[in-house]
Amino acid sequence: MMGYEFQFILPIILISFFSTSAIVIDAIFLRNKSIGFYYSLAGLGITVISAIYSLIKANVALIPLHHSDRLITKGMLVFSGYSAFFDIIFCIAGILTILASKQYLIREYREINEYYSLLLLSIAGMMIIAHANNLLVLFIGIELMSISFYILAGFFRNNLRSVEAGLKYFLLGAFATGFLLYGMALIYGATGSIGINKAGFFMSAVGKAPLILSIGVGLLIIGLSFKVAAFPFHQWAPDVYQGAPTVVSGFMSTAGKAAALIAMVIIIRPLVPTDIDHQQLKQIYNGDTIRLIIGLISAATMMIGNITALVQKNVKRMLAYSSVAHAGYLLMGIVANNPKGWDGIAFYAVAYMFMQIGAFVVISIFERDNEFNMEISDYAGLSKTHPVIAAMMAVFMFSLTGIPPFAGFIGKYYLFASVIQSGYIWLAIVAVVASIISIYFYIGLVISMYFKEPEEKIQQADKGLSYITLGIASFALIIFGIFPSFIINLSHRCFNLFLF
């Protein structure tokens, strides 16, 4: 039994080891800036292999592990296919970001090894979130990720926008942390337990729920909505994403959003009635109320994010507002709370990781001083001066819009279909309208690249290893868009092993 548990906990052990040892290696090899780069890549590569192995093993040993009282972790961590699936997403996002970061950091600021250590620490926090089976563990994971993001957002210390982004993110993030912690305290006061999977907590959360428990769950939803950048707690996202280093913005808006989303899944899923429970809604009115609240947040997030993105002239800020809208799309899967919804969340998280990181990496190649070459008009005629990069950017924009045959279309299809299947047709209609609105600014950038003459040629940049990230991202979006069954089937198996 201990051997099985060690296999499942190994990814967390590995990422914890590599993230902490990277700090020591930074101190030892202070002048060799490449050591941290290669060490981080190697650490994430080994961790993702371990996570894949855990995913393969999950269907063999999950149930006896989950129900055993003799675990090393004492039930504070859960080992499931869904957790391992998101472990892989976090590590791949980290690898893609690190590959694109080296040349960007050298050009824009300077390559400091602490950057790679902070990335690893944030990924360690994300993986702890994905495996949390205890409110305290969940809080530790969220804070480890968030503190690393605060520093990374303000990493360019001689850039006013970056410092402002880091400070704003820290102040508002600390405020949201207060909601999280107070909500957890109220839940503990109402149930006498901080274990997420305790039957008493679930049974108390539906039916005749105490007022203190309802308030606690509400505060948790508020705190996690901030982390996901859902309306009305999204105001920080545009300023932070615009001011932060561009490759960091891509990482925060994908892996960070996925981690916050899985935290919402862990908390909300047991409180939301499934389709099987539909005829019993009168007995679980509170659960259905939570479902409606999340649905309203999802609808408002999609509409506000896309409408606000319409008027943006800065590409980075436009992607920041559209990132808010995509949080709304992902929340639809939680509202649906059915297998199609969980498949949609998993698939869209993968697709969104590739298309959003890819788009931000393209911006990072051409920007100067985190300020110049950032307007949509600056990309006019890019297809003539940089045809390969323009083609890749077009793939990312088409996928973000949800145009077939790219992966973004498949993800949206599953999310839309899941809420229709659950009876939330109005939410699907809002999502379709929001997607139609997004066509204007996504396709507008493509039109600028291909059908407008440049006022002046964008300065050539040393792409370094960014081409690897762009190649992987664009290739994955095309392949998963044409052959989505691999991710869908994998997600479906992981959902069956998801026993929170």
N, C-alpha and C positions, 0 to 999 in steps of 0.2 A: 504493500500500500504506500509506504514512504517513497519507494522508487517511482511509482506512478506520479505521486504528487510532485516530486522533484522535477520530472519531465515537464509538467505543466507550468511550474513556477520558474523554470529555467530562463525564459525570455526576460522576466522582470529582474532576476538576479543578474543576468548578463548586462542589460541596459544600465542597471544601477552601478555595476562594477565599472563599465566603460565610461560612464558619465563622471563618476568621482575620480577614477584614475586619470582621466584626461586632464583634470586640474593639476595633478601632480606632475604629469608629463609636460604640461605647459611651463611649470616652474623649472623643471630640469633642463628642457630644451628651449630656453627663453628666446634665443636668437634664430632658431630654425623654425620658420613659420609653416613649413610644409608638414612637419611631424603631426601637429594637431589635425590637419586636414586629412591625411591618410589614416591616422589612427581612428578618427571619427567614422570615416567610410568603412574601415575594417570592422569596427565595433557594431555599426548598424547592419552590415552584411551578415555577420555572425548571428546577431539577434534575430534578423528576419528569417534566417534558415532555421533557427530554433523555434520561432513562432510557427513556421510552416510545418515543422515536425509535430508541434503541439496540436495543430489543427488536424493533422492526419490521425493522431492518437486519440483525439477527443471523443470519437464515437466508440472507443473501446473502454475507456476508463472513467468517463465523466460521471455516470450515475453512482457507482460505488464510492467515488471520491466525494461527490457532493453530499451524500447522506452519511458519510462516516463522521463519528465524533472524535476520531483519533488523528485528526489532521494536524500538521505542524502549524498551519495558519489559523486553526481553531475556527474555521468558517468565516474569517474576516475577508478572505479573497475567494472569488469564484473562478472556476476553470471551465470555460465553455467554448463552443465553436465560435460563437459571436465575438467573444473577447479576443480569441486568437485571430479572427478575421480582421478586427480593427487594429490589433498589434501590428499586423503586416502592413496595413494602410499607413500607420504612423511612421514606421521605419522606412517605407518606400518614399513617402513624402520628405522625410529627412535626408535620404540619399540624393534625391533630385535637387533639393535645396542646396545641399553642400556642394554638389557638382557645379551649380550655377553661381555659387558665392565667391569662390576664390578670386577670379579675375575681377569681379565686380568690387570686392573689398579693396583690392590692390589699387584700382583706379579711383574709386570714390573717397576712400578714407585711408585705411591701411589695414593690412591683414593682421589681426590680433587673435591669438589662439583661443582666448577666452570666448570668442564668438562660437566656436565649435563645441566647447564645453557647455555653453548655455543651451545650444540646440539639443544636445544629448540629454541634458537635465529636463528640458521641457518635454521631450519624448518619454522620458522615464515617468514624468507626472501623468502624461496621457495614458500610458499603459497601466498605471496604477488605477486610474479612473475606470478603464475598461474592465478591470478585474475586481472592482470594489464590491464587496458584499456587506459593507458596514459604513454607516454615515461618517464615522471618523476617518476611515481609510479614504473614502470619497473626498472628504475635505482636504486631506493631505495631498492627494493627487492633484486636485484643482489648484491648490495654492502653489505647489511645486511648478506646475505648468505656468501659472499666472505670473509668479515672481520672475521666472526666466523671461517671459514675454515683456514684462515691464522694462527690463534691462535692454533686451534686444530692440525694442521700439525706440529707445533713446541711445542706441549704440553709437551713432555719429555725433560725438559730443561737441564738435565744433560747428554743427549745423543746427540753426535755431529751430527749424521745423521738427527735426528729430528729437531734440530735447523737449520741445513742447509736447510731442506725441507721447514720449515716455512718461512725462509728468502727468499729463491728462489721463493716460491709461491707468497709471498708478492710483491717482486720487479717486477716479470713478470705480476702478476695480476694487479698491479697499472698501468703498461704500457698498458695493454689491456683495462683497465678502461678509459684511455685517448682516445683510439679509440672510445669506446662506447659513451662517453660524447660529443666528437667533432662531431661524426656522428649525434647524436640527435640534436645538435645545428644547423647543416647544414639542417637537415630536417625541423626544426622549421623555419629557415630562408627562406626555399623554399616554405613552405606551410602556415606559419603563425599560426600553431597549433601544439600542442604536443599530441593531442588526436589520439590514434591509429585507432579508428573506424571512423574517419572523412572521408566522401566521397571524399572531395577535395584531401586528401592525397593519397587515392587509385587511383583516376582518374589521378592525376599528376604522379603517379609512373609508369603508363603504357602509351603507345603511345609516345607522344613527351614530355618526361620527361626532366626537366631542368638539366643541368650538375651538379649543386650544390646538387640537390636531389639525383641523381645517385651516387655521391661521398658519400653523407651522408648514403645512404642505404649500400654502399660498406663497409664503416667504421663500421657500425653496424654488418654486417656479419663477419668482421674480429674479432671484439671484442667478439662476441658470439661464434665464432669458437674456440677461446682460452678457453672459459669457458667449451665448450663441449669436448675439447682436440681433435679437428679435425686437420688433416694435412693442412698446414704446421705449425700449431700453437700448436703442441702437445708435444714439447720437454720437457716441464716442468713436464708432467704427470709421467713418470717413476721414476725420482728422488724424486718427492714429495710423490708419493704413496709408494715408498720403504722406505723413511725416516720417514714418519708419523706413528703414532701408528696404528697397523694393523687394528683394528676395525674401526678406523677413515678412513683409506684408503678404506675399503669396503663401508662405508657410502658415502664418497665423490664420489666414482666412480659409484654409483648407483643413490641415491637420488639427489646428486649434478648435475650429468650428465642429469638426467631427467628434473630437473628444468631449466638448461641451454637450453635443447632441446625445452621445452615448450615456452621459451622465443624466440627461433628462429621460432617456429611455429607462434607465435603471430605476429612477424614482417614480416616473409616471405610469409606466406600463402596467404594474400591478393594480393601479388605481382606476384604470380605464376599462370599461366593459368591452368584451370581445363580441364578434358577431354572434357567437353561440349564446351569449348572455342577452341578446337583443330583446327577447320576450320577457326578460326579468328586470327590465330597466326600472320599473317602479320600485323594486326592492333595493336597487343600488343607485338611487338618484344622484348621490354625491359624485359617484364615479362618472356618470354621464355628464354632470355639470362640468367636471374637470375636462372632459373630452370637448365640450362645447367651448370652453374658455381657450383651450389650446387651438381649436379650429379658428376662433376669432383672431387670436394672435397671429396664426399662420396667414390668414387672409389679409390682415392689415399690413403684415410684414412684406408680403409679396407686392402689394399695391404701392405702398409708400416707397419701398426700395426702388422699384422700377420707375415710378413717376418722378422721383427725385433724380434718378440717374439720367433722365431725359435732358435736363438742362445743363448737365456738366460738360465743360469744355476740356477739362483735365482728364486724361485717360486713366490715370491712377485713381482719381477720385470717382470717376464713373464706375470703375470696377469695384471700388469700395462700396458704393451704394447698391450695385447689382449683387454684391456678396450678401448684403442684407436681405435682398429678395430671395436669394437661393436658400437662405436659412428658413424662409417661409415655406418653400417647396419641400424641404426635408422634414419640417414639422408635420406635413400632411401624413407621413407614414405613421407617426405617433397617434394622430387622430384616428386613422383607419384601424390600427391595432389588429391587423390580420396578416397572414403569411405574405400576401402580395405587398402589403405596406412595408414589412420588414425587408423583403427582397428589394423593394424600391429604394429604401434608405441605404442599404448596403451597396447596391449598384450605383446609385447616384453619388454616394460618397466617393467611390472609386473614380467615376467619370469626372466629378467636380474637382477632385485632387489634380488630375492631369490637365484639365482645361484651364483652371485658375492659376496653377503654378506656371504652366506654359505661358499664359498671357503676361503674367508679371515678369517672367524672365525675359521676354521680348522687350518689355519696357526697360528693364535693367540694362540691356545691351546698349541702348541709345541714349539714356538719360545722362545728364551731366550735373553734378553737384546737387543731386536730388531735387532739381528745380527746372532745368532746361530740357528741351525736347520732350515735354510732357503733355503738350496740347494735342488734341485730335488733328488739328491743322498741320502739325509737324509731321504727321505720317502720310501726308499727301504725296502720291507718286512713289511710295515705298516699293511697289511691285517692280518698278524700273531700276531702282538703285540697289535693292536687296530682295530679289525675287523669291529666294528660298525662305527667308524669314517672313516675308509677306504671306506666302502660301501657308506657312505654319500658323501665323496669327489668324488667318482666315479660317483655318480648321478650328481653332479655339473659339472664335466668335460664333461660327455656325453651331458648334456643339453647345455653347452657352445659351444660344437662342433656342435650341431644341429642334434643329433641322435634321432630318434623316439624310444620310445613313450614319450619322455620328452618334457616339455613346450618350450624349446628353439627351437625345430624343428618347432612347430606350428608358433611361432613368425617369424622365418626366412621365412617360406613358405608364409605367408601373405605379408611380405615385398617384397620378390622376385616377387610374383605374381602381386603385385600392380605396380611395375615399368614395368613389361612386358605388363600389361594392358594399361599403359600410353605410350607405344611405346619405352621405354628405355631398349630394349632387351640387348644392350651391357653392361648396368650397372648390369643387372641380371647375365650375364655371368661372369663379374668381381667378383661379390659377391660369386658365386658358386666356382670359382677358389680360392678365399680367404678362403672360408670355408674348402675346401679340404686341403689347406696349414695348417690350424689350427689343423687338425686332428693329425699332427705329435707331437705337443707339449702337447696338451690336453691328447690324448691317451697315449703319452709317460709317463706322470705322473702316469696314471692308471697302465701301464705295470710295472713301477718301484715299485708301491705299491704291486702288486699281483704276479709278476714273477721274482723279484730279491731278493737276500738274503741281509739282513741288515748287514752293516759293524759293527755297534754297535747299541744297542737298544735305541730308542728315550726315553728321560727321561719322566716319567709319570707326567702329569700335572693335577692340580685341575681344573676340567672343570666348576664347579659352575653352573650357569644358561645358559651356552653356549649350553648345550644339548637341551634346549628349542628352541633356535634360529635354531640350526641345524635340529631338528626334524620338526619344522614348515616349514623350507625352502625346505627340501628334500620331505616332504609329498606334499607340494603345487606344486612342479615341476612335480611330478608323476600324481597328480589328474588333474591339468590343462593341462597336456600333453595328458591324456586319454579323458578328458571331457573339451575341450576348449570352448565349446559353451557359458558357463556362462560369461566368460570375453569378448568374442567376441560380444555377444548380448548386454552386458552392454556397451561396447565401442561403438557399433553402435548407440545405443540410445543416448549416450553422444555426439557422433558426430553430430547427428541431432539437438542437443541443443547447438551446438558450433557456436555462432553468432558473432565472432570477425569481 
